[in-house]
Amino acid sequence: MPFDRPMQVEWMTLGLWLVCTTLWGLALLVLPVGWAWGVLVFALVLHASLTHEVLHGHPFPSRMASEALVIVNPGLFIPYLRFRDTHLAHHQDANLTDPYDDPESNYVDPAMWRRMPRLLRGVLALNNTLAGRMLLGPVVAQVSFMREDWRAIRAGDAQVLRGWLVHLPGVFAVLCIVLLSAMPIWVYLTACYAAVSVLKIRTFLEHQAHERARGRTVIVEDRGLLAFLFLNNNFHVVHHMHPRVPWYRLPALYRANRDRYLACNEGYRYASYRDVFIRHFLRAKDPVPHPLWSSDR
């Protein structure tokens, strides 16, 4: 998928990046720690969502200018260049939910599932509830992500290595700023973890196993705080069908064509994130082994 570029500067996205960066600075350098933690989590979630906008070509016509906004990740855990490459690979809709070809799939090969130690299967089963995804998901995803990248680096993948080498100076710079602030490092790290936990609410059920690729991507008809933090990516099938469209146009595009999108994704819809919490906070949405794969393939 090519890097999609707007024809002109998207000022709403740029302005939101400035607000996000200001909140991050206020949390570290101005606000008392008690208030700062919540503001920091808010800013880190928003920054992650803005990073997603950038890798889809916003807000500048220039790729280099856009990526300069987010190449330093204050959330520390995922290098921007690695997120960009894996996420754009994820946008190959024919491969959605594939345990091997979709880098963001939470399903595993049933044959691999049968060989897993019981403890690991228990962890992954818990991770398939929303409560587990928020509590354990950041660790599970980070370990899996870094394990796969380490394998790629050992196999000689220069692009993966470059992604991490570009990332590390930014991590050092962020930690230096934190050390100069009144916020203890451990408090900052808990905020980074909490931000990923919030993001797991969005990714928890974005995609489902379905025979048809078009039926794999969700719509969550929410317009509250979480929808804002996720930059309307809850209208996820709209985003997958129109990745060039910026975040602030997705709700209107959905409203104008609601029946079409729901027909397209086979009615995979939730009324709100409240609905998601009620239905799946303690109950798994689906199994960990891919339900449409045979166990002997």
C-alpha positions in Angstrom: 0.0 0.0 0.0 1.5 3.4 -0.9 2.0 6.1 1.6 -1.2 8.2 1.1 -0.5 11.9 1.0 -3.0 14.8 1.4 -3.0 17.5 -1.2 -2.5 20.2 1.5 -1.8 20.5 5.2 -4.5 19.1 7.4 -4.6 21.8 10.0 -7.0 19.9 12.3 -4.6 17.0 12.6 -1.6 19.3 13.0 -3.4 21.3 15.7 -4.3 18.2 17.6 -0.7 17.1 17.5 0.3 20.5 19.1 -2.4 20.1 21.8 -1.1 16.5 22.5 2.5 17.6 22.7 1.6 20.5 25.0 -0.4 18.2 27.3 2.6 15.9 27.5 4.9 18.8 28.4 2.5 20.1 31.0 2.1 16.7 32.6 5.9 16.4 33.0 7.0 19.9 33.8 4.0 21.8 35.3 1.2 19.8 36.8 1.5 18.0 40.2 2.1 14.3 39.8 -1.4 13.4 41.0 -3.0 15.3 38.1 -0.1 14.7 35.7 -0.5 10.9 35.5 -4.0 11.1 34.1 -3.2 13.9 31.6 -0.1 11.9 30.5 -2.1 8.8 29.8 -4.6 10.9 27.8 -1.7 12.5 25.8 0.0 9.1 25.2 -3.1 7.5 23.8 -3.8 10.5 21.6 -0.2 10.4 20.4 -0.5 6.8 19.4 -3.7 7.6 17.5 -1.9 10.5 15.7 0.9 8.1 14.9 -1.6 6.0 13.1 -2.8 9.0 11.1 0.8 9.9 10.1 1.6 6.4 8.7 -1.5 6.8 6.5 -0.1 10.0 5.1 -1.4 12.8 7.3 -1.1 15.8 8.0 1.5 17.0 5.4 1.9 16.3 1.7 5.5 15.4 2.6 6.1 12.0 4.2 9.3 13.2 5.8 7.5 16.2 7.4 4.7 14.1 8.7 6.9 11.4 10.2 9.1 14.0 11.9 6.1 14.7 14.2 6.0 11.1 15.6 9.4 9.5 15.0 10.1 10.0 18.7 7.5 7.9 20.6 6.9 9.2 24.1 5.1 5.9 24.8 8.5 4.3 24.4 7.5 0.7 23.6 7.0 0.5 19.8 9.3 2.1 17.2 7.4 4.2 14.7 9.1 2.7 11.7 8.2 -0.8 12.8 4.6 0.2 13.6 4.3 1.8 10.1 5.6 -1.3 8.3 3.6 -3.9 10.2 0.4 -1.8 10.2 0.5 -1.2 6.4 1.0 -4.9 6.0 -2.1 -5.4 8.2 -4.1 -3.3 5.7 -3.9 -6.2 3.1 -7.5 -7.0 3.8 -7.4 -10.4 2.2 -5.0 -11.5 5.0 -7.0 -10.0 8.0 -6.9 -12.3 11.1 -4.4 -14.7 9.4 -2.1 -15.9 12.2 0.9 -15.6 10.0 0.2 -13.0 7.3 -1.6 -10.4 9.4 0.9 -8.8 11.8 -1.9 -7.6 14.1 -3.8 -10.8 14.4 -4.6 -12.2 17.9 -5.5 -15.6 16.6 -3.0 -18.5 16.5 -2.7 -21.5 14.3 -4.7 -24.3 15.9 -1.9 -26.8 15.4 0.4 -24.4 17.3 -2.2 -24.0 20.0 -2.3 -27.7 20.7 1.4 -27.8 21.2 1.5 -24.8 23.6 2.1 -25.3 27.4 -1.0 -25.2 29.4 0.1 -22.0 31.3 0.6 -20.1 28.0 -2.7 -21.2 26.8 -4.3 -20.0 30.0 -2.6 -16.6 29.6 -3.8 -16.2 26.0 -7.3 -17.3 26.9 -7.4 -14.6 29.6 -6.0 -12.2 27.0 -9.1 -12.9 24.9 -11.4 -11.2 27.4 -11.4 -7.4 27.5 -10.3 -7.3 31.1 -7.4 -9.6 30.3 -6.5 -7.7 27.2 -6.2 -4.5 29.2 -4.3 -6.1 32.1 -2.0 -8.5 30.3 -2.4 -7.4 26.7 0.4 -4.8 26.7 2.9 -7.4 27.9 1.7 -10.2 25.7 1.8 -8.0 22.6 5.2 -6.5 23.4 6.8 -9.8 24.0 5.4 -11.3 20.8 6.4 -8.2 18.8 9.9 -8.0 20.1 10.4 -11.8 19.7 9.4 -11.7 16.0 11.6 -8.6 15.4 14.6 -10.2 17.1 14.2 -13.3 14.9 14.0 -11.0 11.8 17.2 -9.1 13.0 19.1 -12.4 13.6 18.0 -13.5 10.1 19.6 -10.3 8.6 16.6 -8.1 8.1 18.2 -4.7 7.9 14.9 -2.8 7.8 13.8 -4.2 11.1 17.1 -3.4 12.7 17.0 0.1 11.3 13.6 0.6 12.8 14.9 -0.1 16.3 18.1 1.9 15.8 16.2 4.9 14.8 13.9 4.4 17.8 16.4 4.1 20.6 17.8 7.7 20.6 14.2 8.9 21.0 13.7 6.6 24.0 16.9 8.0 25.6 15.8 11.6 25.0 12.3 11.0 26.5 13.8 9.3 29.6 16.2 12.2 30.0 13.3 14.7 30.0 11.5 12.5 32.5 14.6 12.5 34.8 14.7 16.3 34.7 11.0 16.5 35.7 9.3 15.9 39.0 7.8 12.7 37.8 9.6 9.5 38.9 10.6 7.1 36.1 8.4 4.3 37.4 5.3 6.6 37.4 6.0 7.5 33.8 6.4 3.9 32.8 3.0 3.0 34.5 1.4 5.8 32.4 2.9 4.3 29.3 1.5 0.9 30.2 -1.9 2.4 31.0 -2.0 4.1 27.6 -1.4 0.8 25.9 -4.1 -0.7 28.0 -6.6 1.9 26.8 -5.5 1.4 23.2 -6.3 -2.3 23.7 -9.9 -1.4 24.1 -9.9 -0.3 20.5 -8.0 -3.2 19.0 -9.7 -5.9 21.1 -12.4 -6.6 18.5 -11.5 -4.6 15.5 -11.4 -7.8 13.4 -13.1 -11.2 13.6 -12.6 -14.5 11.9 -15.0 -14.6 8.9 -15.1 -16.5 5.6 -15.3 -13.2 3.7 -12.6 -10.6 4.1 -15.3 -7.8 4.0 -17.0 -9.3 7.1 -13.9 -9.2 9.3 -13.8 -5.5 10.3 -16.0 -3.8 12.9 -18.1 -0.7 13.4 -18.4 0.6 16.9 -21.0 3.4 16.8 -19.5 5.4 19.6 -18.9 9.2 19.7 -17.7 9.6 23.3 -14.3 10.1 24.8 -12.8 6.8 23.7 -13.9 7.5 20.1 -12.1 10.8 20.3 -9.0 9.3 21.8 -9.0 6.7 19.0 -9.6 9.4 16.4 -12.7 7.7 15.2 -11.0 4.5 14.3 -13.9 2.8 15.9 -15.5 3.3 12.4 -13.0 0.8 11.4 -14.5 -0.7 8.3 -14.8 2.9 7.0 -11.1 3.4 7.7 -10.1 0.2 5.9 -12.2 1.0 2.9 -10.9 4.6 2.8 -7.5 4.8 4.4 -6.8 8.2 2.8 -9.7 9.8 4.7 -8.5 11.8 7.8 -9.9 11.0 11.2 -12.3 14.0 11.4 -14.2 13.0 8.3 -14.9 9.4 9.2 -18.1 9.9 11.3 -19.8 11.9 8.6 -18.8 9.5 5.9 -20.2 6.7 8.0 -23.5 8.5 8.7 -24.0 9.3 5.0 -23.6 5.6 4.0 -24.5 3.6 7.2 -26.5 0.9 5.5 -23.9 0.4 2.9 -21.1 -0.1 5.4 -23.1 -2.4 7.6 -24.1 -4.5 4.6 -20.5 -4.6 3.5 -19.2 -5.9 6.8 -22.0 -8.4 7.3 -23.4 -6.4 10.3 -20.3 -6.7 12.5 -21.3 -3.8 14.8 -21.5 -2.7 18.4 -23.6 0.2 19.5 -20.9 1.7 21.8 -17.8 0.9 23.8 -20.2 0.5 26.8 -21.8 -2.3 24.9 -18.3 -3.8 24.3 -17.5 -3.7 28.0 -20.9 -5.2 29.0 -20.5 -8.1 26.6 -16.9 -8.9 26.8 -15.2 -7.5 29.9 -15.1 -11.0 31.5 -16.2 -13.1 28.6 -14.1 -13.9 25.5 -15.3 -12.7 22.2 -14.0 -15.7 20.3 -11.4 -18.5 20.7 -7.6 -18.0 20.5 -7.0 -20.7 17.9 -8.4 -19.4 14.6 -11.9 -20.9 14.3 -11.8 -21.2 10.5 -8.5 -23.0 10.4 -8.4 -26.8 10.6 -6.1 -28.1 13.4 -4.1 -30.2 11.0 -3.2 -27.6 8.4 
